[in-house]
Amino acid sequence: MFINGKLAIWGGMHNAQSKTVNLDESATALGITKGKSYALAIFNAERHTTASHCKIQTTLQFTDCGTVSVGIIP
């Protein structure tokens, strides 16, 4: 996941995991200021054909979403 063009959460090959990012604590590293809008990009690549799940929870308020792209490559 990238926020403001900066890597906020990184995954990798693994068993089930849960990761979070605290925007208040990471504001300086991400170059963000509370109350302003920034780009959010989430990428998920799954190599397994069964038992694959991706769940995203957020309290963010989305504005000016523009184009939302979802792609599936067989």
Secondary structure, DSSP 8 states (H G I E B T S, - for coil): -EETTEE-----S-SS------HHHHHHHHT--TTS---EE-------SSS-----------------------
